[in-house]
Amino acid sequence: MTLQNLPFLLFLLPLATCCGTSANVGEGGTDAGSLVLSGRMEFVNIETGCWVLIAEDGRRYEPSGERARALWNDGLNVTVRVRPLTGVASICQTGIIVEVVEIVKILEQ
């Protein structure tokens, strides 16, 4: 391995960590491969600003998709059904990239 390969390997690192994760799958889930996560939303002031869902077990997820925008509130406690995305990258690199399939619950602060 050479230093020239380092940026490519750093790009792959977040993608590689996605494959060994686990979470509780909600009962009655209709979306194959979906996970139900509960945690707290946090704004990270990097690049143009990034959002991360810090799950109850401490794992970090980067919510994406049309429904993710409804979660953009720092400190918001949520339960969401997500689907891990593969073959995608983000400038944020704050966690495992997931598509928000359903917002199950938003707890008011």
MOGI-V278019 format. One record per backbone hydrogen bond with DSSP energy under -1.0 kcal/mol. CO is the residue of the C=O (numbers start at 1). NH is the residue of the N-H. Records with the same first field share a line. If there is no record, write none. Layout:
CO=NH  NH
//
This chain:
2=5
5=9
6=10
7=11
8=12
9=13
12=16
13=17
18=21
24=36
26=29
31=34
35=82
37=80
38=56
39=78
40=54
41=75
42=52
44=46  50
46=49
50=44
52=42
53=61
54=40
55=58
59=55
60=96
61=53
62=98
64=100
67=70
68=71
69=72
71=73
73=76
76=41
77=107
78=39
79=104  105
80=37
81=101  102
82=35
83=99
96=62
97=85
98=64
99=83
102=81
105=79
//
